[in-house]
Amino acid sequence: MNISEIIILKQFIHYFLHLGFPAIIAYVFYRNQWKRAYLILLATMLVDLDHLFADPVFDPSRNSIGFHFLHSYVAIAVYFLLLLCKGNARIIGIGLLLHMATDFQDFHCW
């Protein structure tokens, strides 16, 4: 596998984890209201707004986890606590943790 194929695979996995996998989670676990659950999961991507406070805004050599305030370890602990809630709060927690896992694998697995 050459470098351009690896880059394409990385991008595919990144966007699948941000867009495709949440659709699967919404459909499997919230089948009766999967569209609403999917939209909530997509809305959790707004957590990336904290990147706007960094200089530079995007740095491919920077690990988001532990650097941006909404990607901090304290914030991640709060996202885990959201799993204990019911309803939309749990869905938000799932989406935020999925986002953190995606950012983690982007930096550590490639």
C-alpha positions, 0 to 999 in steps of 0.5 A: 500500500503506497502513501496516497492509498494510506491517506485515502484510507485514513480519510475514509475511516475518519469520515465513516466514524464521524458520519457513517458509524453514528447512523449505524448506532442510531439505527441499531439502538434507537430504531424508533427514532433513529433520524432524531438520534442520528441528528443529535449524534451529528450535532456533537461534532460541534465540539470541534468549535474549540479548535477555533481557539487554537493557533494554528486552528488546524495542525496535523501534527497536534493531538486534539485529545488533551489539547483543546478544552472540549477535548480535555481529559476532564471533558471526556470524563463528563462525556462518560458521565452523560452515559449514565443519563437517559434520553438525549443526554445519553445520545450526546455522551455517545456522540462525544465519546465517539468523536473523541475515539475518532480523534484519538485513532486519527493521531495514534493509529496513523 
